[in-house]
Structure formats: structure tokens, C-alpha cells
Amino acid sequence: MTGTVRLPRITFWRTVFWFIMAAAVYATYVRFVDGLGSSTNLSDEFPWGIWIGFDVLCGVALAAGGFTLAATVHIFNIEKYKPIVRPAILTAFLGYLLVVVALMFDLGRPYRIWHPLIMWNPHSVMFEVGWCVTLYSTVLSLEFAPVVFERFGWRTPLRYVKAIMIPLVIAGVILSTLHQSSLGTLYLILPTKLHALWYSPMLPVMFFVSAIALGLAMTIFESWHSSRAFGRHLELPLLSSLGRVLAVLMLFYLCLRFLDLGKRGVLNLLTVGSIETYLFGLEIALLLTPTFLLFWPRVRQSPLALYLSAVMVVLGMIVNRLNVSITGMERGSGVSYIPAWTEVAVTLGIIAAGFAIFRLAVQHLPIFEEEEKDEPVSAPVYQMAGALGD
């Protein structure tokens, strides 16, 4: 019958998605009506919680695949990775936009977020991070612009953007290097507060190296889910080669971590039965296991094993960022911090919105340069995201 409106099917993951978004909307209302004190478990002794530890520190690192893959294709001219560049840039672009959204929740006066752009404080690491994130978000929008221009057939602006693509990518690499490392630099001013298992003069280097590794892991993660959700052929040879690079990066990162612990003479802390030791052990186990697995060719050639290895890297790096920002700070602050449900609801809402926007972008924009003809295969995480569109 003509004129019939087809309603989206009610599925388990769509129900979960809308439940999360409803909780996030209510938590947002509580945050901006009642303030930080009523909507969070933050305090003057512990002012940075999950909104900084996860939404910002993890969010920026999870988006590192954009500059890594863009540099690989456009600067180093390794064309074989071109099919996975656009999804990586989309992931990075969404990641940075959602980081800004998360900052609006954490700032006491979010309407002043523009102040660092005109009220300069060049001696502040946060000033440098703010400017770099702002500029890199602009660079990402320009790197992503060709997708929009192709969709609407705007050939003239498309030609202009492509003409400046290499300078844009170079600028993106520089800006990403600066702020990925500077997020670690933030914690160098806390030698007496941050636990010795995580405080190190090498934190800026560790944050940068781990961000590159995390960006590669997220590219594998996103590619696997995209292939299942949108019925696309999995670019296994490309992802397998990324897995080999990821293994080398992870080995370098872990060696750097333990050499640093030894040089600072704090390896004996690993024998202390404390919550910090246990969470440090969890972090290392999540990172060490996939590092060994990814050196095995059979693992890299198995889509599921490669995917699970990437998931462990992602989880391990998330635990690392949370250990630095929360676990390592609790003892020095003299408080125990557990996020309020409203903090968790906002964070889950931001993650769910990211999945949903990614799905909508793939449905309506040429994210994948060579579209496949296969029917989509269901994937739970993207079924949840699909609640915004069918």
C-alpha cells in the first residue's frame, strides 16, 4: 500500500540504546540544573573523575587512528590502506566532537569554553591541549569534508580540499603529537600525588606511543564491526598487517614501561598487595596477552582472534588511562572516588551516540569508497546504534 510509514522494528539493542539515551538526558538535566555537586561524586579533593579519565583521556586516545592512517596513506603513500582511511577519519572526527561534548559536562562554567582561544596562558599545559584539540578538530573536519562534497556532488570545493590534503595531514600529525603527549604532561606536576606505578617523567612519551597503538587497535575494532553490520568484505590482509605493526608497538610500549619502573626503582611495589597493584596487573595482563598473540601469524589471519586481540588492547589502554587519572590519584588525594550513576549515564550516552552517528554517516555518506553488494549481517553493537535509523 502506498503511503505506508514503516516503523523501525523494536529489538533488544534498540531498547537498550533508548534506555541509555533517556538516562543520559535525565542526567544532563540534573547536571545543568543542580550543578556538579548534586550530579557527581566529585569534590575539591578529587575534582576530576570519569568525565576526564574516560571521556577525555580515553576519548582522545581512541580517536588516534585518524592521524595514524591518514599519515600512512597521504604522507608515506602506502596506498593499500586507503580503503580503511575514511572510516578511521570518521571515528576520529566523532571522537573529538564527543570529547568536546564531554568537556561541557565537566567544566563548571561550560559557556566559557571559548576563553582559552582569546585569553592566552602559554605556560599552561591545558592551554596547549585546548588549542591543539580545537585546531585538530578543524583539521579533521576538513579531512572529512571530501566525503560530504562527494555525497552532494560539490566538485569545486572537493578539488580545493584535495589540493591541500597533504599539508592538512601534516598539520594533523603535528597537532596530534602535541596534544596526545601533553595529556601525559598534565600529570607531571603531580609527583607526590600520582602513584609511583604510573607517575613517570616519561609519561608524555608513553601517552603518545600508547595512543598510536590504541588508534590501530580501534581501526581493527571498527573494521570488524563495520564488516558485520554493513555486510562488507573484511579487509583481512590490511588488518593483519596492522596487527603486526600493533604487536611491535605494544612490545616497545611495554618494554618502555618496565624499563622506566626499573630505572625509578619502584618494581618492588609490584609485590605489595594493594588495589593499585591489582589494577596495574590487570592493565599489564590486558596489554601483554594480545602483544604475544599478535606475533603469531595464525592469530593475525583469524578475523575473530585478531578482533579479540584488538579488544584486549583497547580495554588495556582504557584501564591504563583510568589508572592514571583515578586509581593512581585516590591515595594521594586521601579520598575514594566512585562515579555517581549520573556520571556513568552521561558517559554511556556519549558512547551510544557515537555508535549511532557512525551508523547514520555510513548509511548516508560514501564512507566506504567501494560499496559491497552483500546483505548486512546483524551485529549487536551496531544494532543498538541503529536505533536512530533503519
C-alpha positions as CSV (number, residue, x, y, z in Angstrom):
1,M,0.0,0.0,0.0
2,T,1.4,3.4,-1.0
3,G,1.9,6.0,1.7
4,T,2.5,3.4,4.4
5,V,5.1,4.5,7.0
6,R,7.4,1.7,8.0
7,L,8.2,1.9,11.7
8,P,11.6,0.6,12.9
9,R,11.5,-2.8,14.5
10,I,11.7,-3.0,18.2
11,T,14.8,-5.0,19.1
12,F,16.7,-5.7,22.3
13,W,19.6,-3.5,21.3
14,R,17.4,-0.6,20.2
15,T,15.6,-0.8,23.5
16,V,19.0,-0.7,25.4
17,F,20.0,2.2,23.2
18,W,17.0,4.3,24.0
19,F,17.1,3.4,27.7
20,I,20.7,4.6,27.8
21,M,19.8,7.8,26.0
22,A,16.9,8.5,28.3
23,A,19.1,8.1,31.3
24,A,21.7,10.4,29.8
25,V,19.1,13.1,29.0
26,Y,17.9,13.0,32.6
27,A,21.4,13.0,33.9
28,T,22.1,16.0,31.7
29,Y,19.1,17.8,33.2
30,V,20.4,17.1,36.7
31,R,23.9,18.3,35.8
32,F,22.9,21.6,34.3
33,V,20.1,22.4,36.7
34,D,21.5,21.2,40.0
35,G,25.2,21.6,39.3
36,L,28.3,19.4,39.6
37,G,27.9,18.9,43.4
38,S,24.5,17.3,43.1
39,S,25.1,15.3,39.9
40,T,28.6,13.8,40.6
41,N,30.7,12.4,43.3
42,L,33.5,14.9,42.6
43,S,34.8,17.1,45.3
44,D,37.5,19.7,45.9
45,E,39.9,16.9,46.9
46,F,39.0,14.9,43.8
47,P,37.8,17.3,41.1
48,W,38.5,15.1,38.0
49,G,36.5,11.8,37.6
50,I,35.3,9.6,34.9
51,W,34.3,12.5,32.6
52,I,38.0,13.4,32.4
53,G,39.6,10.0,32.9
54,F,37.4,8.2,30.3
55,D,35.6,10.8,28.2
56,V,38.6,13.0,27.6
57,L,41.8,11.0,28.2
58,C,40.4,7.8,26.6
59,G,38.3,9.6,24.0
60,V,41.3,11.5,22.6
61,A,43.4,8.4,22.5
62,L,40.7,6.2,21.0
63,A,40.5,8.7,18.1
64,A,44.2,8.4,17.3
65,G,43.6,6.1,14.3
66,G,42.6,9.1,12.2
67,F,46.0,10.8,12.1
68,T,47.9,7.5,12.0
69,L,46.1,6.1,9.0
70,A,45.9,9.5,7.2
71,A,49.7,9.9,7.6
72,T,50.2,6.3,6.4
73,V,48.3,6.9,3.1
74,H,48.8,10.6,2.3
75,I,52.3,11.2,3.6
76,F,54.0,7.8,3.3
77,N,51.9,7.0,0.2
78,I,51.1,3.4,1.3
79,E,48.0,3.2,-0.9
80,K,47.0,-0.3,0.2
81,Y,45.5,1.2,3.5
82,K,43.3,3.7,1.6
83,P,40.1,1.6,1.9
84,I,40.2,2.0,5.7
85,V,41.2,5.6,5.9
86,R,37.8,7.2,5.7
87,P,36.2,5.1,8.5
88,A,39.3,5.9,10.7
89,I,38.9,9.6,10.0
90,L,35.2,9.4,10.7
91,T,35.9,7.6,14.0
92,A,38.5,10.3,14.9
93,F,36.2,13.2,13.9
94,L,33.3,11.8,16.0
95,G,35.7,11.1,18.9
96,Y,37.0,14.6,19.1
97,L,33.5,16.1,18.8
98,L,32.3,13.9,21.6
99,V,35.3,14.8,23.7
100,V,34.2,18.5,23.4
101,V,30.7,17.5,24.4
102,A,32.1,15.6,27.5
103,L,34.1,18.7,28.5
104,M,30.9,20.7,28.5
105,F,29.7,18.5,31.3
106,D,32.9,18.6,33.3
107,L,33.5,22.3,33.2
108,G,32.0,24.3,36.0
109,R,31.1,27.1,33.6
110,P,30.9,25.4,30.2
111,Y,29.8,28.6,28.5
112,R,33.3,29.9,29.0
113,I,34.9,27.0,27.0
114,W,36.0,29.6,24.3
115,H,38.0,31.7,26.8
116,P,41.4,29.9,26.1
117,L,41.2,30.9,22.5
118,I,41.4,34.6,23.3
119,M,42.8,34.6,26.9
120,W,46.2,33.1,26.3
121,N,48.3,31.4,29.0
122,P,51.2,29.9,27.2
123,H,52.7,28.5,30.4
124,S,49.7,26.2,30.9
125,V,49.7,22.6,29.5
126,M,45.9,22.7,29.4
127,F,46.1,25.8,27.3
128,E,48.2,23.9,24.8
129,V,45.9,20.9,24.9
130,G,42.9,23.1,24.4
131,W,44.3,24.9,21.3
132,C,45.6,21.7,19.8
133,V,42.3,19.9,20.2
134,T,40.5,22.9,18.7
135,L,42.9,23.1,15.7
136,Y,43.0,19.3,15.1
137,S,39.2,19.1,15.2
138,T,39.2,21.8,12.5
139,V,41.7,19.7,10.5
140,L,39.6,16.6,10.9
141,S,36.5,18.4,9.6
142,L,38.5,19.4,6.5
143,E,39.9,15.9,6.1
144,F,36.3,14.5,6.4
145,A,34.9,17.2,4.1
146,P,35.5,15.3,0.8
147,V,33.1,12.7,1.9
148,V,30.3,15.3,2.2
149,F,31.3,17.1,-1.0
150,E,31.2,13.8,-2.9
151,R,27.8,13.0,-1.5
152,F,26.3,16.3,-2.8
153,G,28.4,16.5,-6.0
154,W,30.2,19.7,-5.0
155,R,33.2,19.3,-7.3
156,T,34.9,22.7,-6.9
157,P,35.3,22.7,-3.1
158,L,36.2,19.0,-3.4
159,R,39.1,19.9,-5.7
160,Y,40.3,22.6,-3.4
161,V,40.3,20.4,-0.3
162,K,42.1,17.6,-2.1
163,A,44.7,20.1,-3.3
164,I,45.7,20.9,0.3
165,M,45.2,17.4,1.7
166,I,48.9,16.7,2.4
167,P,49.5,19.9,4.3
168,L,46.3,19.2,6.3
169,V,47.5,15.7,7.2
170,I,51.0,17.0,8.2
171,A,49.3,19.6,10.4
172,G,47.1,16.9,11.9
173,V,50.1,14.7,12.7
174,I,51.9,17.7,14.4
175,L,48.8,18.7,16.4
176,S,48.1,15.1,17.4
177,T,51.7,14.5,18.5
178,L,51.5,17.7,20.7
179,H,48.2,17.1,22.5
180,Q,48.4,13.3,22.8
181,S,51.7,13.7,24.6
182,S,50.6,16.8,26.5
183,L,47.8,14.8,28.2
184,G,50.6,12.9,29.8
185,T,52.4,16.1,30.6
186,L,49.4,17.2,32.6
187,Y,50.3,14.7,35.3
188,L,54.0,15.6,35.6
189,I,53.0,18.4,38.0
190,L,51.8,15.7,40.5
191,P,54.9,13.7,41.6
192,T,53.7,13.5,45.2
193,K,50.0,12.7,44.4
194,L,50.1,10.3,41.4
195,H,51.0,6.7,42.5
196,A,54.6,5.7,41.6
197,L,53.4,2.8,39.4
198,W,52.1,5.4,37.0
199,Y,54.0,8.7,37.6
200,S,57.0,9.0,35.4
201,P,58.9,11.7,33.6
202,M,58.3,9.5,30.5
203,L,54.5,9.9,30.7
204,P,54.3,12.2,27.6
205,V,56.2,9.7,25.5
206,M,54.1,6.8,26.9
207,F,50.8,8.6,26.2
208,F,51.9,9.3,22.6
209,V,53.1,5.7,21.9
210,S,50.1,4.1,23.5
211,A,47.7,6.5,21.6
212,I,49.2,5.3,18.3
213,A,48.8,1.6,19.3
214,L,45.2,2.3,20.5
215,G,44.4,4.0,17.2
216,L,45.5,0.9,15.3
217,A,43.5,-1.3,17.6
218,M,40.4,0.8,17.2
219,T,40.8,0.6,13.4
220,I,40.7,-3.2,13.6
221,F,37.8,-3.0,16.1
222,E,35.8,-0.6,13.8
223,S,36.5,-2.5,10.6
224,W,35.4,-5.8,12.1
225,H,32.1,-4.4,13.3
226,S,31.5,-2.5,10.1
227,S,32.0,-5.6,8.1
228,R,29.4,-7.4,10.1
229,A,26.9,-4.6,10.4
230,F,27.0,-3.4,6.8
231,G,27.6,-6.6,5.0
232,R,31.1,-5.6,3.8
233,H,34.1,-7.7,3.0
234,L,36.6,-7.6,5.8
235,E,39.9,-6.2,4.7
236,L,41.8,-9.0,6.5
237,P,45.2,-8.6,4.7
238,L,45.2,-4.9,5.7
239,L,44.1,-5.6,9.2
240,S,46.6,-8.4,9.6
241,S,49.4,-6.1,8.6
242,L,48.1,-3.5,11.1
243,G,48.1,-6.3,13.7
244,R,51.8,-7.0,13.1
245,V,52.6,-3.3,13.5
246,L,50.4,-3.2,16.6
247,A,52.4,-6.1,18.1
248,V,55.7,-4.3,17.6
249,L,54.3,-1.1,19.0
250,M,52.9,-2.8,22.1
251,L,56.2,-4.6,22.7
252,F,58.0,-1.3,22.6
253,Y,55.5,0.3,24.9
254,L,55.6,-2.5,27.5
255,C,59.4,-2.6,27.4
256,L,59.4,1.2,27.9
257,R,57.0,0.8,30.9
258,F,59.1,-1.8,32.7
259,L,62.4,-0.2,31.9
260,D,61.1,3.0,33.4
261,L,59.8,1.2,36.5
262,G,63.2,-0.3,37.0
263,K,65.1,2.9,36.5
264,R,63.0,4.7,39.0
265,G,63.4,1.8,41.5
266,V,59.7,1.1,42.1
267,L,59.5,-2.5,40.8
268,N,59.2,-3.6,44.4
269,L,55.8,-2.0,44.5
270,L,54.5,-4.9,42.4
271,T,54.8,-7.2,45.4
272,V,52.7,-5.0,47.6
273,G,49.1,-6.4,48.0
274,S,47.2,-3.2,47.2
275,I,44.3,-2.2,44.9
276,E,46.9,-0.2,42.9
277,T,49.0,-3.4,42.4
278,Y,46.0,-5.4,41.3
279,L,44.7,-2.9,38.8
280,F,48.3,-2.4,37.5
281,G,48.4,-6.2,37.0
282,L,45.0,-6.1,35.2
283,E,46.3,-3.4,32.9
284,I,49.5,-5.3,32.0
285,A,47.7,-8.6,31.5
286,L,45.3,-7.0,29.1
287,L,48.2,-5.5,27.1
288,L,50.7,-8.3,27.3
289,T,48.4,-11.1,26.2
290,P,47.4,-9.6,22.8
291,T,51.1,-8.5,22.3
292,F,52.2,-12.1,22.4
293,L,49.2,-13.3,20.4
294,L,49.6,-10.8,17.6
295,F,53.2,-12.0,16.9
296,W,51.6,-15.4,15.9
297,P,50.7,-15.3,12.2
298,R,47.7,-17.7,12.7
299,V,46.2,-15.2,15.1
300,R,46.6,-12.3,12.7
301,Q,45.0,-14.4,9.9
302,S,41.9,-15.3,12.0
303,P,39.3,-12.4,11.9
304,L,37.9,-13.3,15.4
305,A,41.3,-13.8,17.0
306,L,42.6,-10.5,15.5
307,Y,39.4,-8.8,16.7
308,L,39.7,-10.1,20.2
309,S,43.3,-9.1,20.4
310,A,42.4,-5.6,19.4
311,V,39.6,-5.5,22.0
312,M,42.1,-6.5,24.7
313,V,44.4,-3.7,23.6
314,V,41.6,-1.2,23.7
315,L,40.5,-2.4,27.2
316,G,44.1,-2.4,28.5
317,M,44.7,1.2,27.3
318,I,41.4,2.3,28.8
319,V,42.4,0.7,32.2
320,N,45.7,2.5,31.9
321,R,44.2,5.9,31.4
322,L,41.7,5.3,34.3
323,N,44.6,4.1,36.5
324,V,46.5,7.3,35.8
325,S,43.5,9.6,36.2
326,I,41.6,7.8,39.0
327,T,43.3,4.8,40.7
328,G,46.7,6.5,40.9
329,M,45.3,9.7,42.3
330,E,43.0,8.4,45.0
331,R,45.7,7.5,47.6
332,G,47.5,10.8,47.2
333,S,44.2,12.7,47.4
334,G,43.1,10.8,50.5
335,V,39.7,10.0,49.1
336,S,37.9,7.1,47.4
337,Y,36.1,8.0,44.2
338,I,33.2,6.0,42.8
339,P,31.3,7.7,39.9
340,A,27.7,8.6,40.5
341,W,25.1,7.0,38.3
342,T,24.6,10.2,36.5
343,E,28.3,10.4,35.6
344,V,28.1,6.8,34.2
345,A,24.8,7.6,32.4
346,V,26.3,10.6,30.6
347,T,29.4,8.6,29.6
348,L,27.3,5.7,28.2
349,G,25.1,8.1,26.4
350,I,28.1,9.7,24.7
351,I,29.4,6.3,23.6
352,A,26.0,5.2,22.3
353,A,25.5,8.5,20.4
354,G,28.9,7.9,18.8
355,F,27.9,4.5,17.5
356,A,24.5,5.8,16.3
357,I,26.1,8.8,14.4
358,F,28.7,6.5,12.9
359,R,25.9,4.3,11.5
360,L,23.9,7.2,10.1
361,A,27.0,8.6,8.5
362,V,27.8,5.2,6.8
363,Q,24.1,4.9,5.6
364,H,24.0,8.4,4.0
365,L,27.7,9.2,3.1
366,P,30.3,7.4,0.9
367,I,32.4,6.4,3.9
368,F,33.4,3.2,2.2
369,E,34.9,4.0,-1.2
370,E,33.9,0.7,-2.8
371,E,30.5,-0.3,-1.6
372,E,29.7,-4.0,-1.4
373,K,26.5,-5.7,-2.6
374,D,26.1,-8.2,0.2
375,E,23.2,-8.0,2.6
376,P,24.1,-6.7,6.1
377,V,24.8,-9.2,8.8
378,S,23.5,-8.3,12.3
379,A,26.0,-7.1,14.9
380,P,24.7,-6.3,18.4
381,V,26.7,-3.2,18.9
382,Y,25.6,-1.7,15.6
383,Q,22.0,-2.9,16.1
384,M,22.0,-0.8,19.2
385,A,23.3,2.1,17.3
386,G,20.8,1.5,14.6
387,A,18.0,2.7,16.9
388,L,18.4,6.2,15.3
389,G,17.8,5.0,11.8
390,D,16.9,1.9,9.7
